[in-house]
């Protein structure tokens, strides 16, 4: 029986690399993103490489009702969904009071609401599979407050906490839940967040999306609760756990000072 994987934010970055890796492993793909051109290009590339044309659905998951549309589409494509990758998300850089509220609310809608709603809608389908997996994309920003990335970091803290709680609730089912928490990655995140000023610095420390994707899938299939790729990222999270919160916030504020 064919195995299906649904990936949001699949057209670029980590989501794209996860799609390629799962296609290589024989999964039939259900791809979701905002750009039809990028989804079409990725689908054709996967068909050429692996002889298996993915299905794709174009939508903006920050919009009300979009998760319901994706879930209905997924059910129409497959009765055997075994992997859900909640990858779609973005950040905004700047002081909370200076950023437009609508952009921040849209970010929360995508980073939090879409993850929760889509997962809830697809859980019945995932439970019907003998072994299924959910991988939610968070960030190392989830482990501390980050001034000038306040709402983004808080949204990723939610994803991490939610993933761990959901994992526990589902421990006696066929569904395993993992949370991938990468640090800086070459995904275009910084550009969309308005962090272009850090481009030169980021190049020295960014991980490649394919390395993060490989670590994420390996951890997911090994049923790990939290996956932190890269030794520097692991060390930073360790430091957050032992240093006082005010010290961590001061460091973060100076690092991302506008």
Rosetta blueprint (number, residue, H / E / L):
1 X L
2 X L
3 X L
4 X E
5 X E
6 X E
7 X E
8 X E
9 X L
10 X L
11 X L
12 X L
13 X H
14 X H
15 X H
16 X H
17 X H
18 X H
19 X H
20 X H
21 X H
22 X H
23 X H
24 X H
25 X L
26 X L
27 X L
28 X E
29 X E
30 X E
31 X E
32 X E
33 X E
34 X L
35 X L
36 X H
37 X H
38 X H
39 X H
40 X H
41 X H
42 X H
43 X H
44 X H
45 X H
46 X H
47 X H
48 X H
49 X H
50 X H
51 X L
52 X L
53 X L
54 X L
55 X E
56 X E
57 X E
58 X E
59 X L
60 X L
61 X L
62 X L
63 X L
64 X L
65 X L
66 X H
67 X H
68 X H
69 X H
70 X H
71 X H
72 X H
73 X H
74 X H
75 X H
76 X H
77 X H
78 X L
79 X L
80 X L
81 X E
82 X E
83 X E
84 X E
85 X E
86 X E
87 X L
88 X L
89 X L
90 X L
91 X L
92 X L
93 X L
94 X L
95 X L
96 X L
97 X L
98 X L
99 X L
100 X L
101 X H
102 X H
103 X H
104 X H
105 X H
106 X H
107 X H
108 X H
109 X H
110 X H
111 X H
112 X H
113 X H
114 X H
115 X H
116 X H
117 X H
118 X H
119 X H
120 X H
121 X H
122 X H
123 X H
124 X H
125 X H
126 X H
127 X H
128 X L
129 X L
130 X L
131 X L
132 X E
133 X E
134 X E
135 X E
136 X E
137 X E
138 X L
139 X L
140 X H
141 X H
142 X H
143 X H
144 X L
145 X L
146 X L
147 X L
148 X L
149 X L
150 X H
151 X H
152 X H
153 X H
154 X H
155 X H
156 X H
157 X H
158 X H
159 X H
160 X H
161 X H
162 X H
163 X H
164 X H
165 X H
166 X H
167 X H
168 X H
169 X H
170 X L
171 X L
172 X L
173 X L
174 X L
175 X E
176 X E
177 X E
178 X E
179 X E
180 X E
181 X L
182 X L
183 X L
184 X L
185 X E
186 X L
187 X L
188 X L
189 X H
190 X H
191 X H
192 X H
193 X H
194 X L
195 X L
196 X H
197 X H
198 X H
199 X H
200 X H
201 X H
202 X H
203 X H
204 X H
205 X H
206 X L
207 X E
208 X L
209 X H
210 X H
211 X H
212 X H
213 X H
214 X H
215 X H
216 X H
217 X H
218 X H
219 X H
220 X H
221 X H
222 X L
223 X L
224 X L
225 X L
226 X E
227 X E
228 X L
229 X L
230 X L
231 X H
232 X H
233 X H
234 X H
235 X H
236 X H
237 X H
238 X H
239 X H
240 X H
241 X H
242 X H
243 X L
244 X L
245 X H
246 X H
247 X H
248 X H
249 X H
250 X H
251 X H
252 X H
253 X H
254 X H
255 X H
256 X L
257 X L
258 X L
